[in-house]
Structure formats: structure tokens, C-alpha cells
């Protein structure tokens, strides 16, 4: 008969949930104009257009009609990347309260996913290394500032990581072959397949977290017919939905962003910059705040037992492979390392447990050292992470609100912001996130020009203000109606 979890374990889970949710509510209502907003608004816009035009997950759309991302003009604004499960969930939750903005529901979806990941990591590591390690792992995931910020962004990664960790936990919790629980075995196995399929659909790169799956199946079923059959069934059912989605989006090349640069642009893989940015700046400084490397390193050196086996080592191998394969993407964007969080927290959790329970160290000093490591790790990480919440150009939000209030709902907008779609998203209109070729954009339907460079020293603003009707112009922004020329230019 399976024993119930002790009261303190249940209490710890409750605390982890409350802390994880509480920390991620910070600046919940802020506009999406903070760190990596260019990627966040592209994700959020898909949900917005589900609300505007109806739920059609096979044809997700967003604001950007330009050729910046795919190299082809995108007049319908198709956004053919990951399957929009994240946006579907957020839109579904938004029906719970019509008075709460959709942007907040998107963040709530990420918060729920990140909190769920913390809980799943607790259970996962409890099954592999004991309840104390499980609790420390979940707690670290809950409180790390990097995890805190990226656990409330409008990105699909938090949800994808949740599904991936859930899939691994399902396999770890499968009953041993000696137990007669075939019915539960089947349901848990199916749940793991579904979770893996959803994870890869939400964000294909989390497939690197699923590397241990064949090994976990082997641990449960050995070299048997059951192992071979289940491995094949698992692989086919988990990957077929993703394959079908990838085949479908090929019909919309204008909506598929260029991705070749993610692998090894500039031949950066294994160069000094690659090691520096990923292992020093991102993992060492940004995520673990330097001092978190101490328990992480100890966790790496602890011998594995029979329960853990090669599970964490394979997760680590998958994570390193991810950094190697997507070398340029990981160096370019720090949100790519969201996928590394589970394995980093697992080894930190193992290290903390060893520091507090081994007989080699003085108990008082071990406790003090652990507290100092965690406090400094969070403090030094927060020193950088707290700037991620800043909105450095609040004028784009102000200009966007004014444009939204005075322009026709179906107006197409030119909102120059160096190709960044954050400003365009703030106007709540489809259009172009850069200027130039204004006549071509007018021919394609552009009806307004909104800029946060309103002065005459900006050539484009000055020229358009002379030719078209200016609706608003002040020290912060200008809105020009491109459908109303001031005078007709007579032909010769």
C-alpha cells in the first residue's frame, strides 16, 4: 500500500506554490514593452487576433505585415511558428472575466505554467532523489529571479517546459514491472505521450528536455518487447502532431520567420564568445548569480544511485546539446535559456541537500553557507533581472493609446521602431514596424504613420508632415493621416 506524503512535504508544496505565484505577480499589469518585448508582443498578438477574428489555430495572425521576418511581404499577417496552444489557453481563461485585459491573462497562463513546473520538479526529484531534494529543487525554481521574470512573460517557453517536465514525471511515476497496476500504467503512459506532444507543439526546442525518455522506458521495462513497442508508439504519437503542423505551415511561407541564423551565425559555436556568453554571463551570472554555482557544482559531483541512474546526466546532455545546436540563438537571446532552468535547478537542489545533510561539513557552517549562497545568488541575479521589468520607451505606449483611440479600427499603420513590433502592437493595428518605401506601403493599404521621432530633424516625419494631414504632433510623438494629402501634386 502506498504511503501518504508527510504533512511537512505537503506544507512545503503549498509554500512553493504561494511563493512562485506571488513573485510572478510583480508588475503583472504593466504594458508589454519590457525586456524582449519584440518577441512577447508577437506571441500576444496571435491571441489578440483570435479574439478579433475568431479562433482559427491553423491560421494564426499578428500585427506585422512586413517582409522583415520571412523576407516576403505578409499582407495577412500570418504568424506560422509554434502551434498556438499557449494563446488558446489564455483566450479560454479570458472568458472567465471580460474585464481583465488579455495581456494579463497571457501572463497568468505563464505564471500557472511556471508554478506547475515548480511542483512537477518537486515530484520528479522526490521520485529520483528523495523528498528533501525535491523540495529544494522546486523552491529554487520558484525563487530564482531569472525564473521569476521568465515565468510571467508572454512567451510559449514556460508552458512548453511545463509539459516537458510533466512528461518526464509521468514516466518516472510509472509502476515497476513487478506491480500489478496495468490500468494505471496505461493511463500514465498515455499522459506522458500527450504531454510530450504538447511540449513539442508549443516549442519544438524543448525536445532536448525529452532526451531521457528512452532511458526511462528502459528502466521500467528492460530490454523487452514491451520496451520496444512502447518506445516506437511513444516516438510516433509524440512527434506526428508536430510533423503535421510543420507540413501545414509550409503553405504560408510569408508567415515563417527565417531561422537558419539560430544555428551558427557568424561561426560562433565553440568560439570564446560562445563560452563566455552562455556559461559565464547567462548560466553563471544571470541565472545562478555566481554563488548558485557552488551548490550546482556540488550537485554535479554527487554520485548517482540506482533510482536516479543516468536520468539527470541525460537531461544535462540534452541541455548541452541544445546550446551547441542553437549556438547563435542562445548567444543572441537570453530567453532561450528558459529551457535550461529545470536541469540547473535539479543539480542545485541536489547540492543543497548534500550541503545540509552530509557528515563531512559542520552542520552550522553548512547551513550558513547554504543560506549565503542562495541569498547572494538571488541578489546578484536580481541586480540585472530587475532591469528587465523597465519600460525604457514609455512614449510608444502613450502614442499607441492615442492612435488606437483616433484611428479607424481597420486602419493599417506604419509605426517605425527599427523593425521591433512593440510599437505596432501598442497601436492595436496591423502594419509595418519600420518606415521607408512609404508610397509602396500606402499602395498596400497603409493609412497612418505613427512615430516617436516627431521633430523636423527626422527626415521622414518632416516630409510626411508636409505632404499629409497631421492629426497629432507634440514633443513625444506624431500621428499623420496618410489618406488625406494636404495638396494634390499635379503631373507635368
N, C-alpha and C positions, 0 to 999 in steps of 0.2 A: 504494500500500500504506500502510495506516495505521500511523503510528509509535507505538511504545510510550511510555508516560509515563516520564520520567526518574526515577531512583531517589529523588531528593530529594522529588519530588512524592508518590510512594508512601509514603515515610517520614513526610511531613507528614500524610497522611491517617491513618496509623496513630496518630500522636501526637494528632491531633484526636479520634479515636475514644476513645483511652485517657483523655484529659483530660475529654471530655464525659461518659463513663460514670463516671469517678472522682468528679467533682464532684457528680454527681447521686445518688451513693450516700450522701451526707450525711444522717444521721437517717433512713435507709431504714426502720428497724424501729419508728419512733415511731408511736403511735396516730394515726388520722386525727382530730385535734382541733386542728389548727393553723389558719393563715390560710385563710379561705374554706372552712372545714371543712363548713359547711352545704351547700355545693354539691358538695364532694368526696364526702361520705357518701351523698348522693342518687345519685351515679353508682356508687359502690362497692356500694350496697345492691342494685342491679339484678344485679350479678354474684353477690352472696351468695345471692339468691333463685333464680338459675339453678342454683346448687349444691343449694339446699334442695328446690326443687320441680321441678327438671328444666329442661333448656334449651328455652325457648319464646320465641324472639326476637320473635314477633309480639305477645306479651303480657308485656312486661317489668313487673316489680313492685318495690316498695321498701317502706320502713317506714311512711311517712306515710299514715294513713287519714283525715286531717282534711280540711277544706274550705279550708284556708289558701291553697293554691297555685292551685286552679282555681275556687274559690267553690262547689264541690259536694262533698258527703261522698264519700269514696273508700274504701268498705269492703273492696275487694280490693287496695287499694294499687297501682293501676296507675301506671306512670311512662311516659307517652307523649310523649317529646320526640324526641331523635335516635335513629336506629336503632342498637341496642346492639352494633355491631361491636367497639368497644373492649372491652366486657365479655366478649364471646365469645372474643376473642383471649386475654384474661387468664385466663379459666376454662380454656381449652385449654392454656395454659402451665402452669397449676397442676397439671395431671395429670403433669407432669414430676417433681414432688416433692410428695408428700402432706404432708410435714412442714413445708412453708413456708406461712405464713398467706396467705390470698387477698389481703389488703390489700397485702402486699409484692409479689405477682405483678402487681397492678394498677399499682403504682409502677414495677415493672420494665418493664411494657408501655410506659408513658410514657417511661421512660429510653431504651428501644430506639428508640421513635419519634423522640424529640428528637435522639438520636445519628444516626439515619438522616437526619434533616433537615439536620444539620450537614454530613454527607457529600454529600447531594444539592445543597445550596447551593454547596459547593466545586466540584462538577462543573458545575453550572449556570453559575456565574460564570466558571469556566475557559473554558467554551464561548463566553461572550459577551465576556469582557474579559481572558483570559489566566490562566495557572496561578497567578501570584503573587496576583492579586486574588481568585481562587477560594479559595486557601488562607487568606488574611486574612479573607475572608467567613465561611468555615466555622469558623475559630478564634474569631472574635468571637462567633458564635452559641454556641460551646461554652463560653465563659468568662464571658459577661455574667451577673451574679448574678440578674437577673430571669429570664433564660432558664434558669439553673441551677435555681432554685426551681420554676418552672412547667414544667420538663422532667422533674419527678418527682412531680407531683401526680396524684391520681386524678380527672382530668378528660378529656373526649374531645378537647379542643383540640390537644394535642401530636400525636396520631395524625392528626387531620384536616389539620393543617398539613403533616405529612409527605407525605400522599397528594397534597395540592395542589402542593407543590414538586416531587414526583416526576412529576406530570403535566406540569408546565411543562418539566422537564428532558427528558422523553421527546420533546416537540415540538422542543426546541432541538437534540436529537441526531439528529433525522431527517436522512437523507442528502439532499444537494442534488439538484435535479431532473436535473442533468447526470450523476449517478452511476447506474449500473445495479445497484441493490440493492433491487429491488422487494419481495422477500420480507421483508427486514429492515425496510423501510419500513412494511409492513403490520403486522408484529408490534409495532413501536414505537408506531405509531398506535393500535393496539388497547390497548396497555398504558397509554397516556395517557388514553384514554376510561375504562378501568376505574378508574384512579387518581382521575380527576375524579369519577366516580360515587360511589366510596367516600368521597372527601373530603366531598362534599355530604351524603351519608347520615350520616356521623359527626358533622358540624357544618355546617349549611347556610350559616352566615355566612362560611365560608372561600371561598364562591363569589366573594367580592370579590377573592381572590387569583388567580382564574382569568380575570380581565378580559383579559389579553394573548393568550388562546388564539386568537381570530380573527386577530389581527395575526400571530402566529407561523405560522399556517397560510398566511396570505397571503404571508409572506416565503418560504415553501418552495414554494408552488405558483402564486403570482401570481394575476392575475385570469383564472382559467381555470375550465373545467367541473369539473376535479378539486378546485379550491378550494371551489367552491360545494357540491358533493356532500359533500365531507369535512366542511365546516362544519356542514351540516344533520345528517349522520349523527352527528357528534360531539355536537352540542347535544341531539339527541333521545335518544341512548343514555345520555348522562351525566345527563340530568335526569329521564327516565322513572322510574327506581327511586325517586328522591326523591318524585316526584309520587304514585306508588302508595302509598308509605309515609304521606304526608300524608293521602291519602284514607282509608287504613285507620284511622289513629288517631282520625279523626272519630267513629268508633263508640264511643269511650271518652272522652267529654268530661270526665268526672270526673278523668281522669289527665293532662289537658293544662293545664299551668300558664298563668296569664294572662300575656300577652306584649305587650299594647298599650303598657304603660308604657315598654318598651325604646326606643321611637322618640323621643318628645319630651315626656316627662312634665315638667310644670312649665314648658313652653315654653322649655327651656334651650338649644336649638340656637342657635348663633352668639351667645349671650349671653357676657358677660365670664367667668362661671363655667365655661362650656364651654371657652373658650380656655385659661383658667388651669389647669383640672384635666387636660386632655388634653395640651396642648403644653408647659406648664411643669412640672407636677408628675409626670405619667406619662412622657411621652417624654423631656423634658429632665432630670428628676431621677431618677425611679425606674428607667428603663430605661437611659439613656445616662449617668447620673451627672454631668451638666453637661459634663464635659470631653470626653465622647464626641461632643458636638455639633460640635467642631472638625473632626475627620475626616469626620463626616457632612455638614457644610456644604461642605467642600471637594469631597466626592464628588458633591454636587448640582451644583456649578458646573463640573465637568469636561465638556468637550464629548463627545458620544457619537460612536462610529464606526459603520461600516456594519454590523458584526456585532451590536452592541447595539441600534442603531436606537431605536425607541420602546418597547422591551420594559420597561425599568425605569421609564420615565415612566408607562407604562400601569399597572404594578404600584403605583406611588406614587398614581396617580389612583384606582385601586381601593381602596387603603387609606384615602385621604382620604374617599372616598365612604362607606366603612364607618363612619368616625367620624361623618359627617354623618347618615346614615340611622339608625343606632342611637345617637343622641346621648345619651339618658338612660342606656341600658345601659352605655355606655363610661364615662360620668362616675360612675355608681354603683359599678361593679365594675372593679378594675384587672386582673382576669384576662381581660377582654375584649380587652386589647391584645396578647395572645399572637399574634394574627393579624398584628400589625404587625411582629413580630420579623424575618421574612425580608427585607422591603424595607429596614428600618433597617440590618440587618447588611450588606446588599449595598452600600449607599451608604457605610457606614463602611469596608468593605473597599476600595472604590474610592478613598476619601480617603486611607487609609493607604498604598496603593500609590503614589499620586501624591506624597505627602509624602516617601516614601523614594526615589523614582526620578527625580523631575523635576530639571531643571538650574537652577531658579530659587533653590532653597534650598541652604544649606550642608549637605553630607551629614552631618557630625557633629551639627549642631544639629537637623537634620530627624529623625535617629534618636533623639536625646534627647527632643525634643518629642513624638514619636510614643509613646515608652515612657511618658513622664509622662502624656500624655493617656489612654492605656489603663489605667495604674495608678490614676490618680485617678478615672477613670470607674468602674472596678470597685470601688474603695474607697468612694466616695460612694454608689454604688448599694447596696453591701453594708451600709452603715450602716443602711439601712431594711430591706432584704431579710432580714437575719439575724433580725429580729424575727418574720418570718413563720413561722419554724420553732417558735416558742414555743407551748407548750400553757398557756394562761392559766387554765384551769379544770380542773386535773387531777382534781378530785373527781368530775367526771362520768364519767371513765374508771373510777375506783375503784368508784363506785356502780353503774355499768353491769356491771362484772365480778361484783359480789356479786349483783345482780339476776339476771344470767344463770345464776348457779350455784344459786339457790334457788327461782326461779320455774318453773312448768311451761313446757315448750318452746313450747306453743301459746298461752300467755297473751298477752293484749293489754294494753299498758302505756300509762299516762299519764305522760309524762316532761316536765314543764313546763320550757321553756328559751327562752321568748319566741318560740316558733314555729320555732326552729332545731332541725333534726333530728339534730344531732350527738349529743346526749344519748340520744335514742331509738335511734340506731344503736349506741351503746355498750352498750345493754341487749340487743341482738341479738333484738329483738322488734318486731312491728308495733304501731302505736298512734297516739298523739296527742302532738305536741310542745308542747302548751300545756294549761293547766288550764281551769277554768270549766266550767259545764254538766256537772258530774260525773255527775249522775243520767242525763243523756242518753247520756253515753259508757259508763256501766255498762250501760244498756239495749242499746248497740251492741256489748257484749262486753268492755268494759274489766275486767280482773281484778286490776290492781295499779297503785299510784300510787308513783312513784319521784321523789324531789325532792332537790335540793341546797340547799334552803331548809328545813332540818329543825326550826327553832326555833318556839316558840309565837308569835313576833311575825309569822309568816306565817299569815294567817287561814285559808287553805285547808288547810295542813298541820295546824294546830291542830284545825280542825273535823273533818277526816277521821280524825285520830288518836283523837279522842274517840268516833267512831262505828264505826270498823273496827279489825280486829286489826293491830297494828304488828309487823312481822317484824324490822325493824332500825331503830334510831334512834340516831344519835350526833351529834357536833358537825359532821360533814361532810354527811351525807345521811340520808334516811329511806326505808324501803320499807314500804308499807302494803298489806295484802291486802284488796282491795275485795270479795272473795267471802265474807268472814267478818265480818259485822257483830257488834259487841260485844253489842248487845241489840236486840230487835225493838221497833219503835215501834208501839204499839197505836193503832189507829184509834179515833176518837171514837165 
